[in-house]
Amino acid sequence: MGDDKKVRMDHIKVMVRSRPLNEQEKASNAQVMVTCDSSSRSVNVATRVGGKTGKKKYHFDRVFGQYATQEEVYSAAVQPIVK
């Protein structure tokens, strides 16, 4: 590669958005299985294996909780790409 060409490095960012329980889930008293922490950019997923409960933590580049608006998600995830 010659000196006159710039090397472009693209990075993949992984973002996650959780949704609130829907009406059917609320009616059946479903439990919230996913909790989001935007400040630590992590998601905790409740697990149940063999009668034991626990949780697993996953980290992302950006985390949107269940009350994030469509505009917030678009501004962070899509708008920088389409500029």
VOLUMPA-295263 format. One record per residue (C-alpha): x, z, y; residue number from 0; residue in one letter. Coordinates in steps of 0.001 Angstrom, whole numbers, plus 500000, padded with zeros to 6 digits. Layout:
     east       up    north     i   aa
        X        Z        Y   NUM    A
...
***
This chain:
     east       up    north     i   aa
   500000   500000   500000     0    M
   501454   499007   503372     1    G
   501981   501285   506323     2    D
   499305   499431   508284     3    D
   496533   500573   505930     4    K
   495041   504013   506218     5    K
   494364   506000   503087     6    V
   490754   507183   503108     7    R
   489893   510315   501198     8    M
   486199   510872   500544     9    D
   485068   514241   499346    10    H
   481962   515005   497383    11    I
   479977   517965   498622    12    K
   477452   519666   496400    13    V
   474451   521244   498067    14    M
   471518   522992   496461    15    V
   468042   523828   497649    16    R
   465700   526271   495969    17    S
   461943   526027   496280    18    R
   459371   528803   496440    19    P
   456984   529388   493564    20    L
   454069   526953   493530    21    N
   450439   528063   493335    22    E
   450250   527718   489550    23    Q
   453406   529819   489124    24    E
   452056   532479   491483    25    K
   448724   532562   489629    26    A
   450498   533145   486324    27    S
   452640   535916   487866    28    N
   455837   533983   487212    29    A
   459039   535687   488251    30    Q
   461495   534211   490701    31    V
   464458   533203   488557    32    M
   466730   531839   491297    33    V
   467953   533653   494388    34    T
   470072   532037   497060    35    C
   472693   533552   499326    36    D
   473517   531107   502096    37    S
   476299   533252   503566    38    S
   478304   533350   500324    39    S
   477116   529848   499353    40    R
   476009   531101   495964    41    S
   472966   530964   493724    42    V
   472089   533632   491190    43    N
   470071   532539   488176    44    V
   468331   535183   486089    45    A
   468941   534767   482385    46    T
   467281   536167   479317    47    R
   469055   535803   475971    48    V
   468099   537717   472841    49    G
   466062   540243   474790    50    G
   468910   540943   477208    51    K
   468632   540083   480859    52    T
   471454   539153   483145    53    G
   472370   536695   485819    54    K
   474811   533893   486358    55    K
   476303   533059   489712    56    K
   477076   529526   490845    57    Y
   478877   528457   494023    58    H
   478194   525366   496116    59    F
   479416   523791   499330    60    D
   476072   524625   500962    61    R
   473042   526601   499798    62    V
   469531   526317   501195    63    F
   467058   529045   500319    64    G
   463419   528615   499433    65    Q
   462296   528631   503073    66    Y
   464783   526076   504401    67    A
   463036   523282   506214    68    T
   463281   519612   505352    69    Q
   464899   519093   508770    70    E
   467646   521646   508016    71    E
   468458   519991   504709    72    V
   468442   516505   506236    73    Y
   470642   517536   509173    74    S
   473255   519060   506888    75    A
   473157   516767   503876    76    A
   472018   513323   504978    77    V
   472583   512841   508686    78    Q
   476420   513002   508490    79    P
   476347   510218   505889    80    I
   474079   507804   507748    81    V
   475814   508057   511139    82    K
***
